């Protein structure tokens, strides 16, 4: 595999909630993928975010986990690794 480009810094956030098994798996996958690009993925618990961002749970709460790339929805339920790697290389 060629060396990933680090020219552009991207933001990767995983929307999650406590007790979500799929969320734990997705975060593990994201950490491996993002490490190749020098990025530490962040997490936001949609239930804990309600006081400051109630729309987050309303929009995404029924289909977690959700991967946000640069603030935009990238994938949900599963991490789309080939697509994420392609987008992180841009």
DSSP file (Angstrom, degrees, kcal/mol; ACC not computed):
  #  RESIDUE AA STRUCTURE BP1 BP2  ACC     N-H-->O    O-->H-N    N-H-->O    O-->H-N    TCO  KAPPA ALPHA  PHI   PSI    X-CA   Y-CA   Z-CA
    1    1 A X              0   0    0      0, 0.0     3,-0.1     0, 0.0     2,-0.0   0.000 360.0 360.0 360.0 138.4    0.0    0.0    0.0
    2    2 A X        -     0   0    0      1,-0.1     2,-0.3     0, 0.0     0, 0.0  -0.328 360.0 -88.7 -73.7 160.5    1.3    3.5   -0.8
    3    3 A X        -     0   0    0      1,-0.1    -1,-0.1    -2,-0.0    34,-0.1  -0.547  47.2-117.3 -71.5 125.3    1.9    6.0    1.9
    4    4 A X        -     0   0    0     -2,-0.3     2,-0.3    32,-0.3    -1,-0.1  -0.276  29.4-110.0 -62.1 148.8   -1.2    8.1    2.6
    5    5 A X        -     0   0    0      1,-0.1     3,-0.1    84,-0.0    -1,-0.1  -0.608  26.2-173.3 -81.2 138.3   -1.1   11.8    1.9
    6    6 A X        +     0   0    0     -2,-0.3    -1,-0.1     1,-0.1    83,-0.1   0.109  54.6 109.9-113.9  19.1   -1.1   14.1    4.9
    7    7 A X  S    S+     0   0    0     82,-0.1     2,-0.5     1,-0.1    -1,-0.1   0.883  79.0  42.8 -64.5 -38.9   -1.3   17.3    2.9
    8    8 A X  S    S-     0   0    0     80,-0.2     2,-0.6    -3,-0.1    -1,-0.1  -0.917  80.2-139.7-110.8 132.0   -4.9   18.0    4.0
    9    9 A X        -     0   0    0     -2,-0.5     2,-0.3    30,-0.0    29,-0.1  -0.803  23.4-167.2 -92.7 125.5   -6.0   17.6    7.5
   10   10 A X        -     0   0    0     -2,-0.6     2,-0.5    27,-0.2    78,-0.0  -0.703  17.0-130.2-107.6 160.7   -9.4   16.1    7.8
   11   11 A X        -     0   0    0     -2,-0.3    59,-3.4    28,-0.1     2,-0.5  -0.954  20.2-171.5-110.6 127.1  -11.8   15.8   10.8
   12   12 A X  E     +A   69   0A   0     -2,-0.5    30,-2.8    28,-0.3     2,-0.4  -0.979   8.0 176.5-122.3 120.4  -13.3   12.4   11.6
   13   13 A X  E     -Ab  68  42A   0     55,-2.5    55,-3.4    -2,-0.5     2,-0.6  -0.971  18.3-150.4-124.5 136.4  -16.0   12.2   14.2
   14   14 A X  E     -Ab  67  43A   0     28,-2.7    30,-2.3    -2,-0.4     2,-0.5  -0.937  10.9-146.5-107.0 120.1  -18.0    9.1   15.3
   15   15 A X  E     +Ab  66  44A   0     51,-3.2    51,-1.5    -2,-0.6    50,-0.6  -0.745  39.2 149.9 -83.2 130.3  -21.5    9.8   16.5
   16   16 A X  E     - b   0  45A   0     28,-2.6    30,-2.6    -2,-0.5    31,-0.4  -0.776  34.4-144.2-146.1-178.9  -22.2    7.2   19.2
   17   17 A X    >   -     0   0    0     -2,-0.2     3,-1.4    28,-0.2     6,-0.1  -0.968  40.0 -81.9-154.3 158.0  -24.1    6.4   22.4
   18   18 A X  T 3  S+     0   0    0     -2,-0.3     3,-0.1     1,-0.2     5,-0.0  -0.300 112.9  21.0 -59.7 139.0  -23.4    4.4   25.5
   19   19 A X  T 3  S+     0   0    0      1,-0.2     2,-0.9     2,-0.1    -1,-0.2   0.555  83.6 138.1  81.6   8.5  -24.1    0.7   25.2
   20   20 A X    <>  -     0   0    0     -3,-1.4     4,-1.5     1,-0.2    -1,-0.2  -0.782  32.8-171.8 -92.9 105.5  -23.8    0.7   21.4
   21   21 A X  H  > S+     0   0    0     -2,-0.9     4,-1.9     1,-0.2    -1,-0.2   0.882  86.7  53.2 -63.8 -40.2  -21.8   -2.4   20.4
   22   22 A X  H  > S+     0   0    0      1,-0.2     4,-2.6     2,-0.2    -1,-0.2   0.851 105.6  56.5 -62.3 -33.3  -21.6   -1.4   16.7
   23   23 A X  H  > S+     0   0    0      2,-0.2     4,-2.4     1,-0.2    -1,-0.2   0.893 104.9  50.6 -66.0 -40.2  -20.2    2.0   17.9
   24   24 A X  H  X S+     0   0    0     -4,-1.5     4,-2.0     2,-0.2    -2,-0.2   0.931 112.6  46.5 -63.1 -46.0  -17.4    0.3   19.7
   25   25 A X  H  X S+     0   0    0     -4,-1.9     4,-2.2     1,-0.2    -2,-0.2   0.919 112.2  50.6 -61.7 -44.9  -16.5   -1.8   16.6
   26   26 A X  H  X S+     0   0    0     -4,-2.6     4,-2.7     1,-0.2    -1,-0.2   0.890 108.8  51.6 -62.2 -40.3  -16.7    1.3   14.4
   27   27 A X  H  X S+     0   0    0     -4,-2.4     4,-2.4     2,-0.2    -1,-0.2   0.900 108.5  51.1 -65.6 -40.0  -14.4    3.3   16.7
   28   28 A X  H  X S+     0   0    0     -4,-2.0     4,-1.6     2,-0.2    -1,-0.2   0.923 112.2  47.1 -61.3 -43.6  -11.8    0.5   16.7
   29   29 A X  H  X S+     0   0    0     -4,-2.2     4,-2.5     1,-0.2    -2,-0.2   0.921 111.6  50.8 -63.0 -44.5  -11.9    0.5   12.9
   30   30 A X  H  X S+     0   0    0     -4,-2.7     4,-3.3     1,-0.2     5,-0.3   0.889 105.8  55.2 -62.5 -39.8  -11.7    4.3   12.7
   31   31 A X  H  X S+     0   0    0     -4,-2.4     4,-1.6     1,-0.2    -1,-0.2   0.908 111.0  45.0 -61.0 -41.1   -8.6    4.4   15.0
   32   32 A X  H  X S+     0   0    0     -4,-1.6     4,-0.8     2,-0.2    -2,-0.2   0.946 118.1  42.6 -67.0 -48.7   -6.7    2.0   12.7
   33   33 A X  H >< S+     0   0    0     -4,-2.5     3,-1.0     1,-0.2     4,-0.3   0.950 116.0  47.3 -63.3 -50.3   -7.7    3.7    9.5
   34   34 A X  H ><>S+     0   0    0     -4,-3.3     5,-2.4     1,-0.3     3,-1.7   0.798  99.9  67.3 -66.7 -28.7   -7.2    7.3   10.8
   35   35 A X  H ><5S+     0   0    0     -4,-1.6     3,-1.2    -5,-0.3    -1,-0.3   0.847  93.4  60.8 -59.4 -32.9   -3.8    6.4   12.3
   36   36 A X  T <<5S+     0   0    0     -3,-1.0    -1,-0.3    -4,-0.8   -32,-0.3   0.674 110.5  41.0 -66.7 -16.1   -2.5    5.9    8.7
   37   37 A X  T < 5S-     0   0    0     -3,-1.7    -1,-0.2    -4,-0.3    -2,-0.2   0.254 116.7-109.0-114.8   8.6   -3.4    9.6    8.1
   38   38 A X  T < 5S+     0   0    0     -3,-1.2     2,-0.4    -4,-0.3    -3,-0.2   0.800  76.1 132.9  69.4  28.7   -2.2   11.0   11.4
   39   39 A X      < -     0   0    0     -5,-2.4     2,-0.7    -8,-0.1    -1,-0.2  -0.915  48.9-151.0-116.1 137.8   -5.7   11.7   12.5
   40   40 A X        -     0   0    0     -2,-0.4   -28,-0.3    -3,-0.1    -9,-0.1  -0.933  26.7-132.3-102.7 113.3   -7.2   10.9   15.9
   41   41 A X        -     0   0    0     -2,-0.7   -28,-0.2   -14,-0.1     2,-0.2  -0.392  19.4-144.4 -67.1 141.6  -11.0   10.3   15.4
   42   42 A X  E     -b   13   0A   0    -30,-2.8   -28,-2.7    -2,-0.1     2,-0.4  -0.552   6.7-143.0 -97.0 167.5  -13.2   12.1   17.9
   43   43 A X  E     -b   14   0A   0    -30,-0.2     2,-0.4    -2,-0.2   -28,-0.2  -0.975   9.9-168.1-131.3 148.4  -16.5   10.8   19.3
   44   44 A X  E     -b   15   0A   0    -30,-2.3   -28,-2.6    -2,-0.4     2,-0.7  -0.978  17.4-143.3-134.0 121.2  -19.7   12.6   20.2
   45   45 A X  E  >  -b   16   0A   0     -2,-0.4     4,-1.7   -30,-0.2   -28,-0.2  -0.760  10.9-152.2 -82.1 115.7  -22.4   10.8   22.3
   46   46 A X  T  4 S+     0   0    0    -30,-2.6    11,-0.4    -2,-0.7     4,-0.3   0.792  93.5  51.9 -64.5 -27.5  -25.6   12.0   20.8
   47   47 A X  T >4 S+     0   0    0    -31,-0.4     3,-0.9     1,-0.2     4,-0.2   0.893 110.8  46.2 -75.0 -39.5  -27.5   11.6   24.1
   48   48 A X  T 34 S+     0   0    0      1,-0.2     3,-0.5     2,-0.1     4,-0.2   0.751 107.5  59.8 -71.6 -23.4  -24.9   13.6   26.1
   49   49 A X  T >X S+     0   0    0     -4,-1.7     4,-3.5     1,-0.2     3,-1.0   0.540  75.4  98.5 -81.8  -7.0  -25.0   16.3   23.4
   50   50 A X  T <4 S+     0   0    0     -3,-0.9     4,-0.5    -4,-0.3    -1,-0.2   0.867  76.7  55.6 -52.6 -44.8  -28.7   17.0   23.8
   51   51 A X  T 34 S+     0   0    0     -3,-0.5    -1,-0.3    -4,-0.2     3,-0.2   0.854 124.2  24.3 -59.9 -32.2  -28.3   20.1   26.0
   52   52 A X  T <4 S+     0   0    0     -3,-1.0    -2,-0.2    -4,-0.2    -1,-0.2   0.695 140.9  19.6-104.5 -22.4  -26.1   21.9   23.5
   53   53 A X    >X  +     0   0    0     -4,-3.5     3,-1.5    -7,-0.1     4,-0.6  -0.499  60.7 165.7-147.5  71.7  -27.1   20.2   20.2
   54   54 A X  H 3> S+     0   0    0     -4,-0.5     4,-1.5     1,-0.3     3,-0.3   0.765  74.9  66.1 -62.7 -25.0  -30.5   18.5   20.5
   55   55 A X  H 3> S+     0   0    0      1,-0.2     4,-2.6     2,-0.2    -1,-0.3   0.757  88.3  68.3 -68.1 -24.3  -30.8   18.2   16.7
   56   56 A X  H <> S+     0   0    0     -3,-1.5     4,-2.6     2,-0.2     5,-0.4   0.944 104.6  39.7 -61.4 -49.5  -27.9   15.8   16.6
   57   57 A X  H  X S+     0   0    0     -4,-0.6     4,-2.0   -11,-0.4     5,-0.2   0.887 115.1  53.9 -67.4 -38.5  -29.9   13.0   18.4
   58   58 A X  H  < S+     0   0    0     -4,-1.5    -2,-0.2     1,-0.2    -1,-0.2   0.895 117.0  36.9 -62.3 -39.5  -33.0   13.9   16.4
   59   59 A X  H  < S+     0   0    0     -4,-2.6    -2,-0.2    -5,-0.1    -1,-0.2   0.889 136.0  14.9 -81.3 -40.7  -31.2   13.5   13.1
   60   60 A X  H >< S+     0   0    0     -4,-2.6     3,-2.0    -5,-0.2    -3,-0.2   0.544  93.0  99.1-115.0  -9.5  -28.8   10.6   13.8
   61   61 A X  T 3< S+     0   0    0     -4,-2.0     3,-0.4    -5,-0.4    -3,-0.1   0.679  82.9  52.4 -60.6 -22.3  -30.0    8.9   16.9
   62   62 A X  T 3  S+     0   0    0     -5,-0.2    -1,-0.3     1,-0.2    -2,-0.1   0.412 113.0  42.3 -95.6   3.0  -31.9    6.0   15.2
   63   63 A X  S <  S-     0   0    0     -3,-2.0    14,-0.5    14,-0.0    -1,-0.2  -0.129  89.8-168.4-141.7  43.9  -29.0    4.9   13.0
   64   64 A X        +     0   0    0     -3,-0.4   -48,-0.1    12,-0.1     2,-0.1  -0.477  55.2  54.8 -80.9 153.4  -25.8    4.9   15.0
   65   65 A X        +     0   0    0    -50,-0.6    12,-2.8    -2,-0.1     2,-0.4   0.552  67.8 177.8 -77.8 154.9  -22.9    4.7   14.6
   66   66 A X  E     -AC  15  76A   0    -51,-1.5   -51,-3.2    10,-0.2     2,-0.5  -0.993  19.6-146.0-125.1 130.7  -22.5    7.5   12.1
   67   67 A X  E     -AC  14  75A   0      8,-3.1     7,-3.4    -2,-0.4     8,-1.2  -0.854  12.5-162.4 -96.1 125.7  -19.1    8.6   10.7
   68   68 A X  E     -AC  13  73A   0    -55,-3.4   -55,-2.5    -2,-0.5     2,-0.6  -0.938   1.7-164.9-106.6 127.0  -18.8   12.3   10.0
   69   69 A X  E >  S-AC  12  72A   0      3,-2.9     3,-1.6    -2,-0.5   -57,-0.2  -0.960  79.2 -17.2-111.8 118.5  -15.9   13.4    7.7
   70   70 A X  T 3  S-     0   0    0    -59,-3.4    -1,-0.2    -2,-0.6   -58,-0.1   0.864 130.5 -52.3  53.8  39.1  -15.2   17.1    7.9
   71   71 A X  T 3  S+     0   0    0    -60,-0.3     2,-0.4     1,-0.2    -1,-0.3   0.442 118.4 104.9  83.6   0.1  -18.6   17.7    9.5
   72   72 A X  E <  S-C   69   0A   0     -3,-1.6    -3,-2.9     1,-0.0    -1,-0.2  -0.897  81.1 -97.6-117.8 145.5  -20.6   15.8    6.9
   73   73 A X  E     +C   68   0A   0     -2,-0.4    -5,-0.2    -5,-0.2     3,-0.1  -0.367  43.4 168.2 -60.0 128.7  -22.2   12.4    7.1
   74   74 A X  E     -     0   0A   0     -7,-3.4     2,-0.3     1,-0.5    -6,-0.2   0.768  60.4 -22.0-110.2 -45.2  -19.9    9.8    5.5
   75   75 A X  E     -C   67   0A   0     -8,-1.2    -8,-3.1     4,-0.0    -1,-0.5  -0.978  53.9-150.3-159.4 163.6  -21.4    6.4    6.5
   76   76 A X  E    S+C   66   0A   0     -2,-0.3     2,-2.5   -10,-0.2   -10,-0.2  -0.979  72.3   9.0-143.4 158.6  -23.6    4.8    9.1
   77   77 A X  S    S+     0   0    0    -12,-2.8     2,-0.3   -14,-0.5   -51,-0.1  -0.359 127.9  36.6  69.3 -55.5  -23.9    1.4   10.8
   78   78 A X  S    S-     0   0    0     -2,-2.5     2,-0.6   -13,-0.1   -11,-0.2  -0.906  87.0-115.1-122.5 151.4  -20.6    0.3    9.2
   79   79 A X        -     0   0    0     -2,-0.3     2,-1.7    -4,-0.1     3,-0.2  -0.761  23.2-142.2 -81.9 122.9  -17.4    2.1    8.4
   80   80 A X     >  -     0   0    0     -2,-0.6     4,-3.0     1,-0.2     5,-0.2  -0.641  25.8-178.4 -85.1  83.2  -17.0    2.3    4.6
   81   81 A X  H  > S+     0   0    0     -2,-1.7     4,-2.9     1,-0.2     5,-0.3   0.893  72.8  47.9 -58.3 -49.1  -13.2    1.7    4.7
   82   82 A X  H  > S+     0   0    0      1,-0.2     4,-2.0     2,-0.2    -1,-0.2   0.932 117.4  43.2 -59.4 -43.3  -12.4    1.9    1.0
   83   83 A X  H  > S+     0   0    0      2,-0.2     4,-2.6     1,-0.2    -1,-0.2   0.903 114.3  50.7 -67.8 -40.7  -14.4    5.1    0.5
   84   84 A X  H  X S+     0   0    0     -4,-3.0     4,-2.7     2,-0.2     5,-0.2   0.931 110.7  48.6 -64.4 -44.4  -13.1    6.6    3.7
   85   85 A X  H  X S+     0   0    0     -4,-2.9     4,-1.3    -5,-0.2    -1,-0.2   0.911 112.2  49.6 -61.7 -40.9   -9.5    5.9    2.7
   86   86 A X  H  < S+     0   0    0     -4,-2.0     4,-0.4    -5,-0.3     3,-0.2   0.926 113.5  45.6 -62.2 -44.4  -10.1    7.4   -0.7
   87   87 A X  H >< S+     0   0    0     -4,-2.6     3,-0.9     1,-0.2    -2,-0.2   0.855 110.5  53.1 -70.3 -34.4  -11.7   10.5    0.8
   88   88 A X  H 3< S+     0   0    0     -4,-2.7    -1,-0.2     1,-0.2   -80,-0.2   0.748 103.6  58.7 -70.6 -22.6   -8.9   10.9    3.4
   89   89 A X  T 3<        0   0    0     -4,-1.3    -1,-0.2    -3,-0.2    -2,-0.2   0.581 360.0 360.0 -81.3 -10.3   -6.3   10.8    0.6
   90   90 A X    <         0   0    0     -3,-0.9    -1,-0.2    -4,-0.4    -2,-0.1   0.462 360.0 360.0 -82.6 360.0   -7.9   13.8   -1.1
